[in-house]
């Protein structure tokens, strides 16, 4: 069939497509949160140590983040459906093999296999949903995907705790099997097979340079959390990241079919929303990093209360995401994302007032605006990004959105963790020995307030950039009007 031929997309199957994509996102999200809560159990059961067991999480994250952009581009060339379905199969197989692992090293290896499958589904989820729904419903559809992410984050620790107490750690992976099988069948049955434009080639050199660059960055940031940013190994890895990034950009500017078409960043809507999205994920990582220590070490709450308190943010995000997405379909994404960023700013300002005497209710009232703001911001922002590029670039841009999330959280944990530790040392004036978590409560709280002050500055910057983009769009509409996407050929 000629690649130039176009037909109308059958939107009657959109909710079946949504169900298949939602299953893949739920699997990947719940898998991450389940594994995190079982790390102490894995240390005991597999007779290993904390340093080694961290690679159960890190191996999955590295694989996921380094492969998503290349997979997204490959899907734009070869088609999304076969890669998405294969990702379901690989992830499900990897889950079973993880459950059968007898040593920590086998588990780490099979987590890499899981990461390959996860990258193949997560990189393409937003692109497949964007094609399956009409443009006027895109925000609500992507908002539903945001709710699924929140559901996975909240459900993971609860299910993980029940499985470990009732059975064994092996079941945290085996629970993926029925969902994976059903999801694979649904994806094969309902995800449309669209034929991309012909005549494109895959940029292997660019993909290799990008892979090494992202791998060096993630490893450098991860190692810097323990060794510090001044240690030789993290510095070397960050240097490798910079060299390979420059090489990647040089290659992308010269090839005809780049992994990432850098001309996309000329679109103001695309650049502003992608950049502000990255900042919000950097910011929210500070909450996930510091709040468990604050709730347990400073406020003295037990794990039974810490879990529900930490669930406040993802629950609020999950409630608001589809509502905000629907509002953006009606009123436009820019004004909704600005409202979301403003709510985030209020929430982060409120976190700078947390202290050793804050009540559980006080904590909830301070965290609610962050969950509210993230829910309001995220789905309209994703909709704006996905709607600002032509259809033949949806795969790589969907992958870029996913990388923005994982990379933002990784950067945030490393950088904000370092800020917090350095501020603890500053307030302590050398009066204690040990790690930052061993410092007196008053010093930890003061450092946390300083860290969230940094977050406030970052979110304020994101809000100003978003307001500037909105003002530019109102005064120069032509600057942000995306070209009309080409409709792909549906082959089934």
Backbone torsions as a table, in degrees:
resi	resn	phi	psi	omega
1	UNK	NA	134.7	-178.5
2	UNK	-63.5	132.3	-177.3
3	UNK	-67.7	-18.2	-179.9
4	UNK	-81.7	-15.4	-179.3
5	UNK	-68.2	141.4	179.6
6	UNK	-130.3	145.3	174.6
7	UNK	-135.5	162.3	179.2
8	UNK	-71.6	144.3	178.9
9	UNK	-81.9	138.7	178.8
10	UNK	-84.9	103.3	-177.7
11	UNK	-83.4	-1.1	-177.9
12	UNK	-67.6	-21.0	-177.3
13	UNK	-99.4	12.4	-171.4
14	UNK	-60.4	-37.8	-176.7
15	UNK	-74.6	-28.2	173.4
16	UNK	-68.8	-40.5	176.0
17	UNK	-62.5	-43.4	177.9
18	UNK	-57.9	-43.9	-178.9
19	UNK	-61.6	-42.5	-179.8
20	UNK	-65.1	-45.2	179.7
21	UNK	-66.6	-41.3	179.8
22	UNK	-60.7	-37.7	178.0
23	UNK	-62.5	-41.4	-179.6
24	UNK	-66.0	-40.8	-179.7
25	UNK	-70.2	-40.2	177.9
26	UNK	-62.3	-42.6	178.7
27	UNK	-58.6	-50.6	-177.1
28	UNK	-65.4	-36.7	-176.8
29	UNK	-75.1	-47.5	-178.4
30	UNK	-66.8	-31.7	179.1
31	UNK	-62.7	-41.7	179.1
32	UNK	-64.9	-45.5	-177.2
33	UNK	-73.0	-31.4	176.4
34	UNK	-66.1	-46.6	-177.4
35	UNK	-63.0	-39.9	-179.0
36	UNK	-58.7	-42.0	-175.6
37	UNK	-76.1	-16.9	-177.8
38	UNK	-97.8	3.1	-177.6
39	UNK	-57.3	-44.6	177.5
40	UNK	-59.4	-39.3	177.8
41	UNK	-64.5	-41.8	179.7
42	UNK	-64.2	-35.3	177.0
43	UNK	-59.1	-44.5	-179.3
44	UNK	-72.2	-49.0	-173.2
45	UNK	-68.2	-36.0	-178.2
46	UNK	-97.0	3.7	176.1
47	UNK	52.3	56.8	-179.5
48	UNK	-129.8	-165.1	-178.8
49	UNK	-125.1	170.9	-174.6
50	UNK	-64.4	-38.7	-179.3
51	UNK	-60.0	-42.7	-179.7
52	UNK	-72.6	-42.4	-174.7
53	UNK	-67.0	-23.2	176.9
54	UNK	-59.8	-26.7	-179.2
55	UNK	-70.7	-15.8	173.0
56	UNK	-62.8	-37.4	176.6
57	UNK	-83.2	-46.0	-173.3
58	UNK	-65.9	-39.6	-179.2
59	UNK	-61.3	-40.7	178.5
60	UNK	-66.0	-45.4	-178.1
61	UNK	-64.6	-43.4	179.7
62	UNK	-62.7	-45.2	-179.9
63	UNK	-62.1	-45.4	-178.6
64	UNK	-59.2	-52.7	-172.2
65	UNK	-70.6	-37.6	-175.7
66	UNK	-75.9	-22.1	-174.8
67	UNK	-99.5	-20.9	-169.2
68	UNK	-61.6	-40.4	-178.1
69	UNK	-68.5	-43.2	177.4
70	UNK	-62.6	-40.9	178.6
71	UNK	-65.6	-40.6	177.9
72	UNK	-60.0	-42.5	178.7
73	UNK	-67.3	-41.4	178.7
74	UNK	-61.0	-37.4	178.5
75	UNK	-67.0	-33.3	176.5
76	UNK	-66.7	-23.9	-179.8
77	UNK	-92.0	-45.0	-172.7
78	UNK	-98.5	-17.5	-175.4
79	UNK	111.7	144.3	-173.1
80	UNK	-81.7	-37.6	-171.5
81	UNK	-60.0	-51.0	-177.2
82	UNK	-61.6	-36.3	179.3
83	UNK	-71.0	-40.6	-179.7
84	UNK	-64.4	-46.3	179.7
85	UNK	-64.1	-43.5	178.2
86	UNK	-61.9	-36.1	177.1
87	UNK	-62.3	-40.8	176.1
88	UNK	-58.4	-46.6	-178.0
89	UNK	-63.8	-45.9	-177.9
90	UNK	-65.2	-42.3	179.7
91	UNK	-63.4	-43.4	-179.7
92	UNK	-64.8	-43.9	176.9
93	UNK	-61.8	-43.9	178.4
94	UNK	-60.7	-37.0	179.0
95	UNK	-63.0	-44.7	179.6
96	UNK	-63.2	-43.4	-179.7
97	UNK	-66.2	-35.8	175.2
98	UNK	-60.6	-42.9	-179.1
99	UNK	-64.3	-29.4	-177.9
100	UNK	-89.8	-1.2	-176.9
101	UNK	-62.9	139.4	-179.9
102	UNK	-107.0	-14.7	177.1
103	UNK	-134.0	163.4	-179.8
104	UNK	-65.5	-30.1	-177.1
105	UNK	-74.1	-37.7	172.2
106	UNK	-62.9	-40.2	179.5
107	UNK	-62.3	-43.7	179.0
108	UNK	-62.8	-42.4	179.7
109	UNK	-62.9	-43.0	179.7
110	UNK	-73.3	-23.1	172.6
111	UNK	-66.7	-32.6	174.0
112	UNK	-62.4	-43.7	177.2
113	UNK	-61.2	-42.3	174.9
114	UNK	-58.1	-41.8	-179.5
115	UNK	-62.5	-37.0	176.6
116	UNK	-61.9	-47.4	178.4
117	UNK	-64.7	-41.6	178.4
118	UNK	-62.0	-39.7	178.3
119	UNK	-63.3	-37.2	-178.5
120	UNK	-69.5	-28.7	178.6
121	UNK	-91.9	-46.4	-177.2
122	UNK	-64.8	-35.6	-178.4
123	UNK	-64.7	-26.3	-171.5
124	UNK	-110.8	-7.7	-175.9
125	UNK	-56.3	-51.5	-178.2
126	UNK	-64.9	-36.2	179.5
127	UNK	-65.9	-43.8	-179.2
128	UNK	-64.7	-42.7	178.4
129	UNK	-66.6	-39.2	178.5
130	UNK	-59.6	-39.9	178.7
131	UNK	-74.6	-30.4	-173.8
132	UNK	-77.4	-22.5	-176.3
133	UNK	-112.1	146.3	174.3
134	UNK	-64.3	155.4	-173.9
135	UNK	-56.7	-35.2	-177.1
136	UNK	-73.9	-6.2	177.2
137	UNK	-117.1	4.8	-174.1
138	UNK	-62.1	-42.9	-178.1
139	UNK	-61.6	-45.6	179.5
140	UNK	-64.4	-40.0	-179.7
141	UNK	-63.4	-46.1	178.9
142	UNK	-68.9	-28.0	174.8
143	UNK	-65.6	-36.8	176.9
144	UNK	-64.0	-39.1	175.9
145	UNK	-62.1	-37.2	175.7
146	UNK	-62.3	-37.8	177.4
147	UNK	-65.8	-36.6	178.9
148	UNK	-65.0	-39.7	176.2
149	UNK	-59.4	-46.8	179.6
150	UNK	-62.8	-39.7	178.2
151	UNK	-61.1	-41.4	178.0
152	UNK	-65.2	-41.0	179.6
153	UNK	-62.8	-42.2	-178.0
154	UNK	-75.0	-40.8	-174.9
155	UNK	-72.3	-35.2	-175.0
156	UNK	-51.3	-56.7	-179.9
157	UNK	-61.4	-36.9	-179.4
158	UNK	-66.5	-48.9	179.8
159	UNK	-65.6	-41.3	179.8
160	UNK	-60.5	-44.5	178.6
161	UNK	-62.2	-41.4	179.5
162	UNK	-66.3	-42.8	-177.9
163	UNK	-66.2	-40.3	-178.9
164	UNK	-68.2	-41.0	-178.4
165	UNK	-73.2	-32.9	-175.9
166	UNK	-92.0	-27.6	-176.2
167	UNK	-134.4	-107.9	179.2
168	UNK	-151.9	173.4	-178.0
169	UNK	-64.7	-24.6	-178.7
170	UNK	-57.8	-30.5	-176.0
171	UNK	-73.7	-15.4	176.6
172	UNK	-68.0	-21.4	175.2
173	UNK	-97.0	-36.8	-179.4
174	UNK	-66.3	-24.3	179.1
175	UNK	-63.8	-19.4	178.0
176	UNK	-74.2	-20.5	-171.7
177	UNK	-60.1	-54.3	-178.8
178	UNK	-64.1	-38.1	178.9
179	UNK	-65.7	-40.4	-180.0
180	UNK	-64.3	-40.9	179.5
181	UNK	-65.7	-47.1	179.6
182	UNK	-63.3	-42.5	-179.9
183	UNK	-63.2	-40.0	178.4
184	UNK	-62.4	-44.6	179.3
185	UNK	-62.4	-44.1	-179.3
186	UNK	-66.4	-40.6	179.3
187	UNK	-63.6	-42.9	179.0
188	UNK	-65.3	-34.2	-175.4
189	UNK	-82.6	-38.9	-167.1
190	UNK	-113.7	-26.6	179.8
191	UNK	-68.2	123.2	-177.0
192	UNK	-68.5	142.0	175.9
193	UNK	-90.0	101.1	-179.0
194	UNK	-98.7	139.6	-178.1
195	UNK	-95.8	115.3	-179.6
196	UNK	-69.4	165.7	175.4
197	UNK	-59.4	140.7	-178.1
198	UNK	-80.9	176.9	175.2
199	UNK	79.1	12.6	179.8
200	UNK	-98.9	152.2	177.8
201	UNK	-125.4	156.0	-179.5
202	UNK	-91.6	131.5	-178.0
203	UNK	-85.2	88.5	-176.1
204	UNK	-65.8	-41.0	-179.5
205	UNK	-64.3	-46.0	178.6
206	UNK	-61.5	-41.5	178.8
207	UNK	-63.2	-40.3	178.6
208	UNK	-64.8	-46.6	179.9
209	UNK	-62.1	-40.0	178.9
210	UNK	-66.4	-41.8	179.3
211	UNK	-59.5	-50.1	-179.5
212	UNK	-64.1	-39.4	-179.6
213	UNK	-62.3	-49.7	-179.7
214	UNK	-66.1	-39.5	179.2
215	UNK	-62.1	-45.2	179.4
216	UNK	-64.1	-40.2	179.3
217	UNK	-63.3	-49.0	-177.9
218	UNK	-65.0	-42.4	178.0
219	UNK	-65.1	-42.5	179.1
220	UNK	-60.8	-44.6	179.2
221	UNK	-67.3	-40.4	-179.1
222	UNK	-65.8	-44.5	-179.8
223	UNK	-69.8	-30.4	179.9
224	UNK	-64.7	-24.7	178.4
225	UNK	-62.5	-34.2	-179.9
226	UNK	-98.0	-36.2	-174.8
227	UNK	-93.9	-21.2	-175.3
228	UNK	93.8	153.2	-176.3
229	UNK	-73.3	-13.3	-179.8
230	UNK	-92.5	-6.0	178.6
231	UNK	-69.2	148.6	-174.9
232	UNK	-62.4	-39.6	-176.2
233	UNK	-67.4	-50.7	175.4
234	UNK	-60.2	-38.1	179.1
235	UNK	-63.9	-41.3	178.5
236	UNK	-62.9	-45.0	179.8
237	UNK	-63.8	-39.7	177.7
238	UNK	-67.5	-32.6	173.9
239	UNK	-65.8	-41.5	176.1
240	UNK	-61.3	-42.0	177.1
241	UNK	-55.9	-47.3	-176.1
242	UNK	-65.9	-43.2	-179.1
243	UNK	-62.8	-47.4	-178.4
244	UNK	-70.7	-30.0	175.6
245	UNK	-65.1	-43.3	177.8
246	UNK	-62.8	-42.2	177.4
247	UNK	-62.5	-40.1	178.5
248	UNK	-61.7	-46.6	-179.5
249	UNK	-62.0	-41.4	-179.8
250	UNK	-62.2	-41.4	179.3
251	UNK	-67.7	-43.8	-176.6
252	UNK	-63.2	-30.0	-179.9
253	UNK	-75.9	-12.7	-174.0
254	UNK	-109.9	-25.4	-174.8
255	UNK	-85.5	157.4	-178.9
256	UNK	-76.8	-34.9	-178.0
257	UNK	-124.1	78.7	-176.2
258	UNK	-73.1	160.8	173.3
259	UNK	-61.8	-49.2	175.2
260	UNK	-119.8	117.8	177.0
261	UNK	-73.8	103.5	-174.9
262	UNK	-64.6	-15.5	177.0
263	UNK	-66.9	-19.4	176.9
264	UNK	-59.0	-31.2	-176.8
265	UNK	-73.8	-7.3	172.5
266	UNK	-72.1	-21.7	177.5
267	UNK	-75.4	114.4	-174.9
268	UNK	-61.4	-41.6	-180.0
269	UNK	-59.1	-45.3	179.9
270	UNK	-62.0	-49.6	-175.0
271	UNK	-67.6	-45.5	-178.0
272	UNK	-63.6	-47.2	-176.7
273	UNK	-70.5	-35.6	176.9
274	UNK	-66.9	-42.0	-179.8
275	UNK	-67.5	-44.3	179.6
276	UNK	-68.0	-33.4	175.7
277	UNK	-62.3	-42.4	178.0
278	UNK	-60.0	-43.3	-179.2
279	UNK	-63.2	-40.0	-179.2
280	UNK	-64.8	-33.7	178.5
281	UNK	-75.1	-34.3	172.1
282	UNK	-60.4	-44.7	-177.3
283	UNK	-64.9	-46.5	-174.7
284	UNK	-70.1	-21.8	176.6
285	UNK	-63.0	-29.3	177.6
286	UNK	-63.5	-35.4	177.6
287	UNK	-66.6	-48.9	-178.2
288	UNK	-65.4	-30.3	-178.7
289	UNK	-77.9	-47.5	-169.3
290	UNK	-92.2	-29.5	-172.6
291	UNK	-65.4	-37.3	176.2
292	UNK	-59.0	-41.4	177.8
293	UNK	-66.1	-40.0	-179.6
294	UNK	-64.6	-46.9	-176.6
295	UNK	-67.6	-39.5	-177.3
296	UNK	-84.3	-50.4	-172.3
297	UNK	-81.0	-35.4	-174.9
298	UNK	-94.4	-51.2	-178.6
299	UNK	-85.7	-15.1	174.4
300	UNK	75.2	24.2	179.8
301	UNK	-79.4	147.3	175.4
302	UNK	-79.4	166.2	-176.4
303	UNK	-61.4	-27.1	-180.0
304	UNK	-64.4	-30.1	179.4
305	UNK	-95.7	-29.9	-179.4
306	UNK	-61.3	-42.1	-179.5
307	UNK	-58.5	-54.3	178.2
308	UNK	-60.9	-36.6	179.6
309	UNK	-65.8	-38.6	178.0
310	UNK	-71.9	-20.4	-180.0
311	UNK	-77.2	-12.5	-177.9
312	UNK	-56.3	-45.9	-175.3
313	UNK	-66.7	-54.3	-179.9
314	UNK	-64.3	-31.0	178.1
315	UNK	-64.8	-46.7	178.6
316	UNK	-63.2	-40.1	177.7
317	UNK	-60.4	-45.3	-178.5
318	UNK	-64.4	-33.9	178.3
319	UNK	-69.5	-42.8	-172.0
320	UNK	-81.8	-26.9	-171.8
321	UNK	-56.9	-51.8	179.8
322	UNK	-68.5	-31.2	177.9
323	UNK	-64.9	-47.1	179.6
324	UNK	-65.8	-37.1	177.4
325	UNK	-61.9	-42.2	176.9
326	UNK	-64.2	-39.0	178.1
327	UNK	-65.1	-36.5	179.6
328	UNK	-69.3	-31.9	175.3
329	UNK	-62.4	-31.7	-175.7
330	UNK	-90.0	-41.8	-172.4
331	UNK	-111.0	-2.9	-178.7
332	UNK	98.6	148.8	-173.3
333	UNK	-75.6	-34.8	-170.7
334	UNK	-61.1	-49.3	-176.1
335	UNK	-67.2	-33.0	179.6
336	UNK	-70.6	-41.4	178.7
337	UNK	-65.2	-35.0	177.0
338	UNK	-64.2	-42.6	177.5
339	UNK	-62.1	-41.8	178.4
340	UNK	-62.0	-44.3	178.8
341	UNK	-64.6	-36.5	177.4
342	UNK	-64.2	-41.5	177.1
343	UNK	-64.4	-40.3	176.8
344	UNK	-59.9	-43.1	-179.9
345	UNK	-61.1	-43.5	177.5
346	UNK	-60.0	-43.9	-179.0
347	UNK	-64.3	-44.4	-178.8
348	UNK	-69.9	-32.8	173.7
349	UNK	-62.6	-39.9	180.0
350	UNK	-64.2	-34.7	-178.9
351	UNK	-67.6	-20.8	178.0
352	UNK	-71.5	-8.5	178.8
353	UNK	-101.3	1.2	175.9
354	UNK	-63.6	137.7	178.7
355	UNK	-143.8	-171.9	-176.0
356	UNK	-72.2	-9.4	-177.7
357	UNK	-110.8	5.9	-179.2
358	UNK	-64.9	134.2	178.6
359	UNK	-83.0	169.4	176.9
360	UNK	-60.9	-40.6	177.7
361	UNK	-64.7	-41.0	177.8
362	UNK	-61.6	-39.5	177.3
363	UNK	-63.1	-46.6	-178.6
364	UNK	-61.1	-44.3	-178.3
365	UNK	-64.7	-29.4	177.8
366	UNK	-78.9	-33.0	-178.5
367	UNK	-83.0	-24.5	-178.3
368	UNK	-56.2	-45.1	-180.0
369	UNK	-63.1	-27.6	178.4
370	UNK	-70.4	-46.6	176.2
371	UNK	-62.6	-41.4	178.3
372	UNK	-61.5	-48.7	-177.7
373	UNK	-64.8	-41.2	-179.8
374	UNK	-67.2	-38.0	177.3
375	UNK	-65.3	-40.4	179.1
376	UNK	-69.1	-36.7	-173.4
377	UNK	-79.5	-43.5	-161.3
378	UNK	-67.4	-51.6	-175.6
379	UNK	-68.4	-42.1	174.1
380	UNK	-62.1	-36.0	179.1
381	UNK	-64.8	-46.3	178.3
382	UNK	-63.2	-38.7	178.7
383	UNK	-63.7	-40.5	179.2
384	UNK	-64.2	-42.5	179.6
385	UNK	-64.5	-48.8	-177.3
386	UNK	-67.4	-29.1	-179.0
387	UNK	-84.3	-6.5	-175.9
388	UNK	-97.6	3.3	-177.5
389	UNK	-125.4	155.3	177.7
390	UNK	-68.9	156.6	-175.7
391	UNK	-59.3	-32.3	-177.9
392	UNK	-71.5	-3.6	176.3
393	UNK	-114.8	7.4	-175.5
394	UNK	-62.7	-37.3	-177.7
395	UNK	-62.4	-51.9	-177.5
396	UNK	-69.0	-33.5	178.8
397	UNK	-71.8	-36.3	173.4
398	UNK	-60.5	-43.0	175.6
399	UNK	-63.9	-37.0	179.3
400	UNK	-64.4	-38.5	175.7
401	UNK	-61.8	-43.2	179.8
402	UNK	-66.4	-40.7	178.1
403	UNK	-64.7	-38.6	177.1
404	UNK	-56.7	-40.6	-180.0
405	UNK	-67.6	-52.9	-176.4
406	UNK	-68.6	-39.3	180.0
407	UNK	-69.6	-38.7	177.9
408	UNK	-61.4	-42.0	179.3
409	UNK	-68.4	-38.2	178.8
410	UNK	-66.1	-46.0	177.5
411	UNK	-61.8	-43.0	-178.5
412	UNK	-62.8	-45.4	-179.1
413	UNK	-62.2	-44.1	-178.6
414	UNK	-68.0	-49.1	-174.4
415	UNK	-73.6	-48.3	-178.7
416	UNK	-69.4	-31.5	174.2
417	UNK	-63.7	-41.3	178.0
418	UNK	-67.2	-38.9	177.4
419	UNK	-61.1	-46.5	-178.9
420	UNK	-61.9	-46.8	-179.3
421	UNK	-62.8	-40.2	-179.7
422	UNK	-68.8	-34.7	178.9
423	UNK	-73.7	-31.5	172.9
424	UNK	-61.1	-47.0	179.0
425	UNK	-61.7	-38.0	179.6
426	UNK	-63.5	-47.0	-178.1
427	UNK	-72.0	-25.6	-178.1
428	UNK	-78.3	-26.8	-178.0
429	UNK	54.5	36.8	177.2
430	UNK	70.4	24.1	-175.8
431	UNK	-89.7	0.3	178.8
432	UNK	-142.7	160.8	177.3
433	UNK	-116.4	149.9	-179.8
434	UNK	113.1	-166.0	-178.9
435	UNK	-81.0	172.1	-178.3
436	UNK	-61.9	-30.7	-179.5
437	UNK	-72.1	-10.6	176.8
438	UNK	-90.8	-6.2	-177.8
439	UNK	-69.9	157.9	175.8
440	UNK	-56.5	150.6	-174.9
441	UNK	-56.0	-41.9	-177.5
442	UNK	-60.2	-37.8	-179.1
443	UNK	-72.6	-39.1	177.2
444	UNK	-63.7	-41.0	179.5
445	UNK	-65.6	-44.0	179.7
446	UNK	-61.3	-41.0	179.0
447	UNK	-66.4	-37.9	178.5
448	UNK	-65.1	-41.5	177.3
449	UNK	-62.0	-40.5	177.0
450	UNK	-63.3	-41.7	-178.8
451	UNK	-63.8	-42.9	179.5
452	UNK	-72.6	-20.4	171.2
453	UNK	-66.2	-39.8	174.2
454	UNK	-61.1	-42.4	178.8
455	UNK	-61.9	-41.4	178.0
456	UNK	-57.6	-43.2	179.3
457	UNK	-62.3	-43.7	179.9
458	UNK	-62.0	-46.0	-178.2
459	UNK	-69.5	-36.1	175.4
460	UNK	-61.4	-39.5	176.9
461	UNK	-63.3	-44.3	178.2
462	UNK	-60.9	-40.5	179.4
463	UNK	-64.9	-41.5	179.0
464	UNK	-64.7	-40.6	177.8
465	UNK	-63.7	-42.1	179.1
466	UNK	-64.3	-41.1	177.6
467	UNK	-64.4	-40.1	177.3
468	UNK	-62.1	-44.3	178.5
469	UNK	-62.5	-40.2	178.1
470	UNK	-63.7	-43.5	179.8
471	UNK	-64.0	-42.4	178.5
472	UNK	-61.7	-41.8	-179.1
473	UNK	-65.6	-36.7	-179.7
474	UNK	-70.3	-31.6	-176.4
475	UNK	-95.4	-28.4	179.2
476	UNK	-132.1	73.0	-175.0
477	UNK	-56.3	-32.5	-175.3
478	UNK	-65.3	-22.8	-178.0
479	UNK	-67.1	-27.7	-173.3
480	UNK	-117.0	13.0	179.8
481	UNK	-84.4	111.7	-178.1
482	UNK	-71.2	152.1	176.2
483	UNK	-68.3	153.1	-179.6
484	UNK	-68.2	126.3	-180.0
485	UNK	-70.7	148.8	175.1
486	UNK	-81.2	140.0	179.8
487	UNK	-83.4	125.1	-179.1
488	UNK	-74.3	161.6	177.7
489	UNK	-79.2	131.1	176.2
490	UNK	-96.7	121.5	-173.6
491	UNK	-99.2	5.5	175.8
492	UNK	-144.0	NA	NA
